[in-house]
């Protein structure tokens, strides 16, 4: 079933039973085309009507991932150490990332007296399409585009400032005698120069993540 999506069908063959069914159940605000396994159009309702698709951000981000990655690929979240013993956490949009995963990365830190952590996140102006309201953003379909997508990137999304505070609290508990600083930097400012990978978190395969894109409203 293709809801809210105008499409071009070459082979047109309509089934009146399906036609009657959707006309009885749906009003004129819907645009529906039902296509069988052989590509034949078997029922339609307002199939030429242009309407906004549901979960449009999810559709766009998922399509982008499909165009750039193989189904067997994985998404990695890294922790790096620079030559000054500062640590850098850089994600790549793993929608299944949890704070427990972040704690696993932090456990690899060799703490000095001064402990500085840098988090890299997408600029806030790119997180949602222009025009989305605060009302939209409280629902799962309104999850933002982020690099550190804690809590499945859904309506209970832990934003980057909150994540920074949680990291600071965790490290202060773990190293009470250390001076902990957490800084948030723009994702595009990250440079690999003079940094070594300390550890990483590997996501499930892209194929697995795609199957959850609809069920859990993942945005990549």
N, C-alpha and C positions, 0 to 999 in steps of 0.2 A: 504494500500500500504506500502510495506517495501522497502525503498530505501537504497541502499548501505549496505545491511545486508545479508550475506549468511546464509540461514536457512535450516533446514531439514524438508521436507514435505513428509508425508507418503502417503497420498491420492493424486495421480497425475491425473489431468483431465484438459486438456488445451482447451481454447476457441480461435479459430483462429482469431475471430474478434478483441479481445483484443490484441492478439499477433501482428497482423498487425498494430494495432493502435500505440502501444508503439514502434515498430520497425520503423514506419514512423516518429515518433516525437522525438525519442531519438537516440543518436549515441552510439558507443561502449565504451564511457567513463562512461556510466551509468550501474548500476547493480540493476535490478528491479524484484520483485516477487509480483504478485497480487493474493490474496487469498480471496475466498468468505466466507460468514458467516458460512458455514459448514466445513471450513478448507481445501477446495479443491483448489489446485493451478490451476488458470484459465489462467494465462499468465505469461511469464517470458522473461527476456532479460539478458544475462550474469549472471544468478542467482548463478553461482559458482565462480564468479570473486571476489576476496578479494579487497575491497577498503576501504578507511577511511570514517567513518560516519560523517555526518554534526553535528555540535553542540555537539561534543563528551563530552565536560566538562559538559554541561547541562544534557546530558543523564546519566552520571555517578553520578552527584550530586543528581539528581532526584531519581535514582534507590536506592541510599544510604538512602535517606529520607524514601522511601517506605519500605525499609527493617528494619528501626529503629523505625518508628512511625505509629500510626493508622491514618486513614483518617479523623477521628473526632478530632485529636489532634491539638493543637495550638503551635506556636513558641512565646516565650516571650523575651522581652528586658527589663532588670532590671536596676534600680538605687538603689545602696546601700549606707548606711552611716556607717563609722567605728567609733570606740570609740574616735578617735581624731577629729571627725567632718569633715573628708575628705569624698568625694563622689566618687563612682565607678560606671561607666556605662558599663554593660556587655550585649552584644547581643548574639543571637544564630542563626543568619543567616536568619532572617525574610526578604524575598526579597521585601516585600512591605513597608518596613520601610522608613519614610520620615523625613526630618529635623523638620517638625512640630511636629512629635512624640517625637523627642529628646527635643524640647522646652517644651513639656508637662511634661517630666520627670524633666527637669531643673527647672520648676516652683515650684516643691516640695521642693526645697532646702531652708534650713533655714540658710541664709548667715551670716557668722562671718566676722571679719575684714580680715582674711586670708581665701581665698576660693580655695581649691585644688580639681581638678577633675582628675580622672584616667579613661582612655579609654582602653579597652582590645580588641586587634585585632590579627587576624591570622598572623603568621610570613609570610613575603613577599615571601619567597621561596615556600610556599604552595598555593599561589593565582592562579597560572597558571601552566599548564603542562610544563615540560621541552621542550624547543625548540620553544615555541610560540614567534613570533616576535612582535615588536611594531605595525606593520601594522595589525596583528590579533586583537590586544587589543583595537583598536579604533572602532570595530564593536560590535553590541549587542551580537553576539555569543561569543565574546571574553571577556565577563564580568568576573571579578575575583571571587574566593571563598573568602567570607569575613564574619565576625560575625556581623558587623554593616553595612549592605548592603543598604546604602542610595541611593535614586533615582533608585529604582528597580534593582540596581546592573548591570546597562547596560552601554552603551558606554559613557554616560555622568556621570559616577560614580564619586561621591565625595569621594576621597580617604581619608584615616584616618588622614593625616596631614591637609588636607583642612577642614575636619570635626572639628578637634581640634581648628583651627583658627576661624571657624564660631561659635563654642561654646564659645570661649574666647571673641569674639566680642559681642555676645548676652549677656553674663553675665556682661561685662564691661558697656554695655548700661543700663542694668537693675540695676546694683549695682555699680555706678560710684565711690563710696567711698571705694570699696573693692579691695584688691590685689588678682587678679585672676591668677591661674596657671593651665594649662592643660598638663597632662603628658600621654604619650602613652606607654602601657606596653604589653608584649607578652600575648596572650590569655591564654596560659597554666600556666601562673604565678598567675592567679587569685586564691585566697583562701577565702572561705566563713567565716573563723574564725573571730569572734568578729565583724561581719557585719550584719546590719539589712536591710531588704528590705524596701525601702521608697515608691516605686511605680513601676509599670510595664506597658508595652504596650503589648497587646495581638494581635497576627496576626489573619487573617482569618484562617479557618480550612485548614489542609493539603490538603484535597480534593479540596478546592477552589484554593489554591496556585498551585496545580498540573495542573489544567485546564489552568492556565496562563503560565505554564512553556514553552510551545511552542509559544503561541501568543506574549508573552513579553520577551522571551528569558531569563527567570529567571534562575539563579543559586542559589542553597541553600548553 
